[in-house]
Amino acid sequence: MEDIYFSVGMNALLAMVIMLLSVYLAWVLLQELKLEVFLKQPKGRRAILLRLMLAVAIGYLFSRFVLDYWEWSASLRLLVE
């Protein structure tokens, strides 16, 4: 029973790390976009908050894709058992 708790805890830790890394990666990549064209004050607080929200949204979607794909590929071995 203790192994199950450890496995669930490790999966949660891995999901959190992948989520944070994905948000950070999205933040770094969003810095390459020229959003100044679309924003009135590109250096203002609202612009930074918008970039942060975009990074969280994109990072979340990317990390869910990675985690779901990992789960699906792990479930495929149940077909051959």
N, C-alpha and C positions, 0 to 999 in steps of 0.2 A: 504494500500500500504506500509505503514511503517513496518507492521509486516513481509511482504515478504523480505524487505531489512534486517531486523533483523535476520530472519531465514537463509538467504543466508550468512550473516556475521558470524553467529554462526557456520554454517556448515563449512565455510572456516577456522575458528579458530580451530574447532575440528579436521579437516583434518590436519592442520599444527602441532598440538600437537601430534596427533597419528603418523605422519610422523617422527617428531623429536624423539619421544620415541622409535620408531621402529629402527631408525638409531643408537641410543644410545644402545639399547638392542643388536643389531647386533655387534656393536663395542665391547661390553663387552664379548659377546660369542666368537667373533673371537680371543680374547686374550687367550682363552683356547686352541686354535689350535696350534700345533707345526709347524709353518710355517718356522722355522729356517732350516728345512731339505731342503726346496725348494729355499731358498734365499741365495745369496752370503754374504750379509751383513745384517743380520736380525735386527740390531739396527740402520741402516742407515736411511736417509731421504726417500729414495725410498721405503724401506720396510714399513715405517710408512704411506707413501702416498698410497701404495698398500692396506694396511689394511683399511685405511680410505675410499678408493674407493670401496673396497669390502663391507664395512659396509654400505655405502650409497646405493649401488646396492641391497644388500640383504634387508636392511631396507625398501627401496622403494617398492620392490616386496611384502614384508610382509604387509606393510601398505596399499598398493593398494588392496591386498586380503581382509584385514579387512574392509576397507571402501566400497569396492564393495559388500561384503557379507552383510554389514549393509544396504546398499542401496537396495539390492535385497530383503532382509527380510522386509524392510519397504514397498516395492512395493507390497509384497504379500497380504497385507491387502486390496489392491484395487480389488482383486479378489472377496472378499466377500461383498464389498459395493454395 
